Amino acid sequence: MIPVRKLPARYGALVTPLILSGLMTLIVSGISTLRVLGPTPAFLQSWPSAWGLSWLVAFPVLLLALPVARRLTAMIVAPTG
């Protein structure tokens, strides 16, 4: 088995929002594009570009929003222990 190289832990703060924004924009852009165009060949042609544009916007926004979301969560949720 080939060993898988992993990124150092310090990149976790970037990898998590990268994956999260990718998955969320994939789903939301897919639903929105499907709703507008229906299950047609035009949907399959349009969705990748809609997703790419959404991801380009969502990733930096998520980087800015995550600290705010964490602070708000800390105000609402009791710490463990």
HELIX and SHEET records of a PDB file:
HELIX    1   1 ALA A    9  TYR A   11  5                                   3    
HELIX    2   2 GLY A   12  LEU A   37  1                                  26    
HELIX    3   3 PRO A   41  ILE A   76  1                                  36    
END                                                                             
